[in-house]
Amino acid sequence: MSIHVFCDACKTSYATCIFLRNEFQDQVTCQLLQARSRVAPLKNITIVRLELLACCIGARLADTVKKDLKLEDVDVFYWSDSMDALHWIKKEGPWKTFVENRVKEIRKLSED
């Protein structure tokens, strides 16, 4: 059993969804557990930062789902098509406050 978190954004919104993938006797099933979307702020913000926000709500939602369903020992896979957001999350660096705060939260919630 595993949890898969998909995150994406566009210029008007960002979203995440969580699927539960289960393998049993050579049969694979996937179920949508929960999804969340938000409208982008009125203040102009780059799509890369919106992608980072999508990753952030994805990490929050995955943490909540794991706790609510008592799935603490389940592998969690995070998926995003934003190479920039993934770079921020994986690498250390001096970033502006907005990016640094989101990266810290994502790392804290997904450190398993």
Backbone hydrogen bonds in HBPLUS format (Angstrom, degrees):
<---DONOR---> <-ACCEPTOR-->    atom                        ^
c    i                          cat <-CA-CA->   ^        H-A-AA   ^      H-
h    n   atom  resd res      DA  || num        DHA   H-A  angle D-A-AA Bond
n    s   type  num  typ     dist DA aas  dist angle  dist       angle   num
A0002-SER N   A0021-ARG O   2.86 MM  19  5.22 152.4  1.93 151.6 158.4     1
A0021-ARG N   A0002-SER O   2.79 MM  19  5.22 170.8  1.79 162.1 164.2     2
A0003-ILE N   A0075-ASP O   2.87 MM  72  6.26 166.7  1.89 162.4 166.9     3
A0077-PHE N   A0003-ILE O   2.80 MM  74  6.20 159.8  1.84 158.5 165.0     4
A0004-HIS N   A0019-PHE O   2.89 MM  15  5.19 164.5  1.92 150.7 155.4     5
A0019-PHE N   A0004-HIS O   2.88 MM  15  5.19 164.5  1.91 151.8 156.7     6
A0005-VAL N   A0077-PHE O   2.75 MM  72  6.09 167.0  1.77 168.3 172.8     7
A0079-TRP N   A0005-VAL O   2.67 MM  74  5.90 155.2  1.73 171.6 177.4     8
A0006-PHE N   A0017-CYS O   2.93 MM  11  5.40 166.3  1.95 160.6 164.5     9
A0017-CYS N   A0006-PHE O   2.96 MM  11  5.40 148.1  2.06 145.8 155.4    10
A0007-CYS N   A0079-TRP O   2.94 MM  72  6.22 149.8  2.04 158.7 167.6    11
A0008-ASP N   A0015-ALA O   3.06 MM   7  5.63 163.0  2.09 153.7 155.4    12
A0015-ALA N   A0008-ASP O   2.88 MM   7  5.63 166.7  1.89 167.5 167.6    13
A0010-CYS N   A0013-SER O   2.85 MM   3  5.52 166.9  1.87 167.2 166.0    14
A0040-ALA N   A0012-THR O   2.82 MM  28  5.08 177.0  1.82 121.6 122.1    15
A0014-TYR N   A0038-ARG O   2.97 MM  24  5.55 155.5  2.03 155.2 161.7    16
A0038-ARG N   A0014-TYR O   2.84 MM  24  5.55 157.4  1.89 167.3 173.2    17
A0016-THR N   A0036-ARG O   2.84 MM  20  5.47 152.6  1.91 160.9 168.5    18
A0036-ARG N   A0016-THR O   2.87 MM  20  5.47 161.4  1.90 160.3 162.4    19
A0018-ILE N   A0034-GLN O   2.79 MM  16  5.40 155.3  1.85 168.3 174.0    20
A0033-LEU N   A0018-ILE O   2.74 MM  15  5.55 165.4  1.76 154.8 159.5    21
A0020-LEU N   A0031-GLN O   2.78 MM  11  5.21 157.4  1.84 149.4 156.1    22
A0031-GLN N   A0020-LEU O   2.96 MM  11  5.21 151.0  2.04 138.2 147.6    23
A0022-ASN N   A0029-THR O   2.87 MM   7  5.32 164.5  1.89 157.7 162.5    24
A0029-THR N   A0022-ASN O   2.88 MM   7  5.32 160.6  1.92 154.0 160.6    25
A0024-PHE N   A0027-GLN O   2.86 MM   3  5.28 163.0  1.89 151.6 157.0    26
A0027-GLN N   A0024-PHE O   3.03 MM   3  5.28 141.5  2.18 106.9 118.5    27
A0050-LEU N   A0046-THR O   3.04 MM   4  6.42 149.8  2.13 144.6 153.8    28
A0051-GLU N   A0047-ILE O   2.78 MM   4  6.08 149.7  1.87 150.0 158.3    29
A0052-LEU N   A0048-VAL O   3.04 MM   4  6.37 147.8  2.14 140.5 149.1    30
A0053-LEU N   A0049-ARG O   2.92 MM   4  6.25 149.3  2.02 143.2 151.6    31
A0054-ALA N   A0050-LEU O   2.88 MM   4  6.20 149.2  1.97 145.9 154.6    32
A0055-CYS N   A0051-GLU O   2.98 MM   4  6.32 153.2  2.05 146.1 152.9    33
A0056-CYS N   A0052-LEU O   2.94 MM   4  6.20 145.9  2.06 141.5 151.5    34
A0057-ILE N   A0053-LEU O   2.93 MM   4  6.29 162.2  1.96 155.9 158.4    35
A0058-GLY N   A0054-ALA O   2.92 MM   4  6.04 143.5  2.05 140.8 152.0    36
A0059-ALA N   A0055-CYS O   2.92 MM   4  6.16 153.7  1.99 145.7 151.3    37
A0060-ARG N   A0056-CYS O   3.02 MM   4  6.29 159.9  2.06 148.8 154.4    38
A0061-LEU N   A0057-ILE O   2.90 MM   4  5.96 162.6  1.93 142.5 147.5    39
A0062-ALA N   A0058-GLY O   2.90 MM   4  6.02 160.7  1.94 148.1 153.7    40
A0063-ASP N   A0059-ALA O   3.04 MM   4  6.14 158.4  2.09 143.8 149.5    41
A0064-THR N   A0060-ARG O   3.01 MM   4  6.29 157.4  2.07 148.2 154.4    42
A0065-VAL N   A0061-LEU O   2.87 MM   4  6.10 164.4  1.90 154.4 158.4    43
A0066-LYS N   A0062-ALA O   2.92 MM   4  6.06 165.5  1.94 151.1 155.1    44
A0067-LYS N   A0063-ASP O   3.11 MM   4  6.28 158.5  2.15 145.0 150.6    45
A0068-ASP N   A0064-THR O   2.83 MM   4  5.98 168.9  1.84 157.1 160.7    46
A0069-LEU N   A0065-VAL O   2.93 MM   4  5.92 163.1  1.96 152.2 156.1    47
A0071-LEU N   A0066-LYS O   2.85 MM   5  4.77 160.6  1.89 142.1 147.7    48
A0070-LYS N   A0067-LYS O   3.26 MM   3  4.95 153.0  2.34  95.0 102.8    49
A0074-VAL N   A0071-LEU O   3.36 MM   3  5.58 161.6  2.40 116.9 116.1    50
A0086-LEU N   A0082-SER O   3.07 MM   4  6.30 164.1  2.10 150.2 155.0    51
A0087-HIS N   A0083-MET O   2.86 MM   4  5.98 148.4  1.96 140.9 149.8    52
A0088-TRP N   A0084-ASP O   2.96 MM   4  6.28 160.3  2.00 151.8 156.2    53
A0089-ILE N   A0085-ALA O   3.03 MM   4  6.29 158.8  2.08 149.0 154.6    54
A0090-LYS N   A0086-LEU O   2.96 MM   4  6.12 154.1  2.03 148.0 154.6    55
A0091-LYS N   A0087-HIS O   2.93 MM   4  5.85 161.7  1.97 156.8 160.4    56
A0100-GLU N   A0096-LYS O   3.00 MM   4  6.14 176.1  2.00 164.4 165.7    57
A0101-ASN N   A0097-THR O   2.94 MM   4  5.97 165.7  1.96 156.7 159.0    58
A0102-ARG N   A0098-PHE O   3.35 MM   4  6.56 161.6  2.39 145.6 150.0    59
A0103-VAL N   A0099-VAL O   2.93 MM   4  6.09 167.2  1.94 160.4 164.4    60
A0104-LYS N   A0100-GLU O   2.99 MM   4  6.11 161.5  2.03 148.2 153.0    61
A0105-GLU N   A0101-ASN O   3.17 MM   4  6.36 159.5  2.21 142.8 148.0    62
A0106-ILE N   A0102-ARG O   2.91 MM   4  6.14 165.7  1.93 156.0 159.9    63
A0107-ARG N   A0103-VAL O   2.94 MM   4  6.09 169.0  1.95 154.3 157.4    64
A0108-LYS N   A0104-LYS O   2.96 MM   4  6.10 158.5  2.01 146.8 153.1    65
A0109-LEU N   A0105-GLU O   2.99 MM   4  6.17 162.5  2.02 153.9 157.8    66
A0110-SER N   A0106-ILE O   2.98 MM   4  6.02 140.5  2.14 147.3 157.7    67
